Amino acid sequence: MSVSDKPLSPADQSRIIEMAWEDRTPFEAIAALYGLSEAKVIALMRASLKARAFRNWRQRVSGRATKHHALRDPSVSRGYCKTQYKMRSK
């Protein structure tokens, strides 16, 4: 299922869903990379997630300032936490 004008690969859909779940990734970043508006991301999430997971996600992102570039605190300058991709020692 695609919500954009061009079909999205399964890998792209997976990455968009991952970005949508991330607290610090604004919808504008998804729009810049994939051309999907916030409404289209919501439609993709609704189509891809189970009903309960979708409700949890909507509750989580609704009103979250870090999901909207214009509402973000200027100190949040990255799309991810600096420790998010930290190498783990074995």
C-alpha positions as CSV (number, residue, x, y, z in Angstrom):
1,M,0.0,0.0,0.0
2,S,1.3,3.4,-0.9
3,V,0.1,6.7,0.4
4,S,2.4,8.8,-1.8
5,D,2.2,9.5,-5.6
6,K,4.9,7.0,-6.2
7,P,5.0,3.5,-4.7
8,L,7.2,3.1,-1.7
9,S,9.5,0.0,-1.4
10,P,8.9,-2.2,1.7
11,A,12.3,-0.9,3.0
12,D,11.2,2.7,2.6
13,Q,7.9,2.0,4.4
14,S,9.8,0.3,7.2
15,R,12.2,3.3,7.5
16,I,9.3,5.8,7.5
17,I,7.5,3.9,10.3
18,E,10.8,3.8,12.3
19,M,11.3,7.5,11.8
20,A,7.7,8.2,12.8
21,W,8.1,6.3,16.1
22,E,11.3,8.2,16.9
23,D,10.6,11.0,19.3
24,R,13.3,13.4,17.9
25,T,12.6,12.9,14.2
26,P,10.2,15.7,13.0
27,F,7.6,15.1,10.4
28,E,9.4,17.7,8.3
29,A,12.5,15.3,8.1
30,I,10.2,12.5,6.7
31,A,8.7,15.0,4.2
32,A,12.2,16.1,3.1
33,L,13.5,12.5,2.6
34,Y,10.4,10.8,1.2
35,G,8.0,13.5,0.2
36,L,5.2,12.5,2.6
37,S,3.2,15.1,4.4
38,E,2.3,14.5,8.1
39,A,-1.2,13.4,7.0
40,K,0.3,10.8,4.6
41,V,2.6,9.5,7.3
42,I,-0.5,9.2,9.6
43,A,-2.3,7.3,6.8
44,L,0.7,5.0,6.3
45,M,0.9,4.3,10.0
46,R,-2.8,3.6,10.2
47,A,-2.6,1.1,7.3
48,S,0.6,-0.5,8.5
49,L,0.1,-0.9,12.3
50,K,-2.5,-2.8,14.3
51,A,-5.2,-0.7,15.7
52,R,-3.9,-0.7,19.2
53,A,-0.3,0.2,18.1
54,F,-1.7,3.0,15.9
55,R,-3.7,4.5,18.8
56,N,-0.6,4.2,21.1
57,W,1.5,6.0,18.4
58,R,-1.0,8.8,17.9
59,Q,-1.3,9.4,21.6
60,R,2.5,9.4,21.8
61,V,3.1,11.9,19.0
62,S,0.1,14.2,19.5
63,G,1.3,17.4,21.0
64,R,5.0,16.3,21.1
65,A,7.0,19.4,20.2
66,T,10.0,17.4,18.9
67,K,7.8,15.9,16.1
68,H,7.3,19.4,14.6
69,H,10.3,21.4,13.6
70,A,8.6,24.8,14.3
71,L,7.7,23.8,17.9
72,R,11.1,22.3,18.7
73,D,13.4,23.8,21.3
74,P,16.4,25.3,19.5
75,S,18.7,23.1,21.6
76,V,17.3,20.0,19.8
77,S,19.4,20.3,16.7
78,R,19.5,16.6,15.6
79,G,17.0,14.0,14.5
80,Y,18.3,11.5,16.9
81,C,19.8,11.3,20.4
82,K,23.6,11.3,20.3
83,T,23.7,8.0,22.2
84,Q,21.2,6.3,19.9
85,Y,23.7,4.8,17.6
86,K,26.4,4.1,20.2
87,M,28.6,1.1,19.5
88,R,28.1,-1.6,22.1
89,S,31.0,-3.5,23.4
90,K,30.6,-7.3,23.6
